[in-house]
Amino acid sequence: MKIRENFLPLAVPDIGDAEKAEVLDSLESGWISVGPKVRKFEEEFAAYHGVKHAIATSSCTTALLVAVTALGIGPGDYVIVPTVTWQSTANIVEQVGAVPLFTDVEKDTQNMKFEDVEDYIGRYGEKIKAIIPVHMSGLPVDMDRFSEISDKHGIPILYDAAHAVFSSYKGKMVGGFGQMSCFSFYATKNITCGDGGIITTNDDDLAERCRVWSYHGLPKDSWKRYSEESGSPHVQCVVPGYKFNLTDLQAALGLAQLRRRDELIKKRNDLIIYYNELFENLDCIETPVFETAHGKWGNHVYVIKILDEQIDRDRFMQELRKLNIGSNLHFYPVHKNIYYKRKYPDVVLPNAEWLMQRILTLPLCTKYSRQDVEYVVNSVRYVYDYVINEA
Ligand SMILES: Cc1ncc(COP(=O)(O)O)c(C=O)c1O
């Protein structure tokens, strides 16, 4: 097989003239830290997701930390999280001194296993102060069931929507569901600010608390410092807040990306559909769930499963690397990470532990072409047929 000359990373950001113009505008305006572009980005994001408030932060991780802090979660509390996620979802629970209760995930969607949630509620009842479902790869969890359980037991739902900027559920964008949702604008996400995050909520009080906690603990009026209105110079914190704001330079990128959303989601979905088509006759590969009765999205990552258990997935990745293809894992279960394994050694989650051996994330981003996808699929076939089987 002819090896491509340049390396194909998992994803690269799609930055064009629109992004460059917005960033230049920010540079020339003199507002490079938090200022009018951050406010505009928040407004446009909230409007896109049909939600009352959006509070921009430095990342989705800091958004999640602010959100659990705003919910008042602390030592002695329990929070239910899926094990198949980026470490942040559980780390922020540890950081506030609470205990993460790890659930398993469904083998097909990799979304949180609802039965495990019910089981934990049966066991720990009022000690559970939040549930953090992850919309894995943008595929929305069954939010009606989470709303029901939230109403029944009075447990807030904080969605980790890091992958779900483009996702909707029963015709509504996901940002308006639950108590809050947190999104990521990391360099390889569906839209990017380089790094960045946002919290969405319809709850006025939570919105105000998130804003205060995310910026030095300063109350609402002190934000007037950053507008044309004149605020009091006697700015005082009301809680020991963090400094987790987004900057105008980052928001400039985000604004341009958000306005290109139709183009970006179409390109992404065209490539995913092409991947699915090319993989159709390859029985050893399971492609990601792409459509459900009630959710629409553009996969943030393209995760296949190598069903043949004779195949060593790590070797598969190494062979793809030799063919100049980057791949990754979404995700190695959090409860199997060194820190969590030591602290919670008895956690056993069979689906996640099976997936851990079988998943493989292939390159996907809006900068790639159909030829890139063909090269990846041909390489997967090649590795499977000739390299692994001959070994
Ligand atoms: C599911 C999930 N949650 C949270 C995060 C953290 O996002 P950020 O890098 O913006 O902090 C990520 C990052 O990839 C993620 O995949």
The ligand as an SDF file (V2000), in Angstrom:
LIG
                    3D

 16 16  0  0  0  0  0  0  0  0999 V2000
  -16.5380   14.6950   27.5940 C   0  0  0  0  0  0  0  0  0  0  0  0
  -15.5840   15.8160   27.8990 C   0  0  0  0  0  0  0  0  0  0  0  0
  -15.8030   16.5720   28.9730 N   0  0  0  0  0  0  0  0  0  0  0  0
  -14.9830   17.6040   29.2780 C   0  0  0  0  0  0  0  0  0  0  0  0
  -13.8930   17.9080   28.5050 C   0  0  0  0  0  0  0  0  0  0  0  0
  -12.9950   19.0380   28.8780 C   0  0  0  0  0  0  0  0  0  0  0  0
  -13.0050   20.0350   27.8980 O   0  0  0  0  0  0  0  0  0  0  0  0
  -11.9090   21.1880   27.8980 P   0  0  0  0  0  0  0  0  0  0  0  0
  -10.7120   20.6740   27.1970 O   0  0  0  0  0  0  0  0  0  0  0  0
  -12.5700   22.3180   27.1620 O   0  0  0  0  0  0  0  0  0  0  0  0
  -11.6330   21.5350   29.3090 O   0  0  0  0  0  0  0  0  0  0  0  0
  -13.6220   17.1400   27.3760 C   0  0  0  0  0  0  0  0  0  0  0  0
  -12.4510   17.4340   26.5460 C   0  0  0  0  0  0  0  0  0  0  0  0
  -12.1650   16.8320   25.5670 O   0  0  0  0  0  0  0  0  0  0  0  0
  -14.4830   16.0650   27.0590 C   0  0  0  0  0  0  0  0  0  0  0  0
  -14.2380   15.2860   26.0050 O   0  0  0  0  0  0  0  0  0  0  0  0
  1  2  1  0
  2  3  1  0
  2 15  2  0
  3  4  2  0
  4  5  1  0
  5  6  1  0
  5 12  2  0
  6  7  1  0
  7  8  1  0
  8  9  2  0
  8 10  1  0
  8 11  1  0
 12 13  1  0
 12 15  1  0
 13 14  2  0
 15 16  1  0
M  END
$$$$
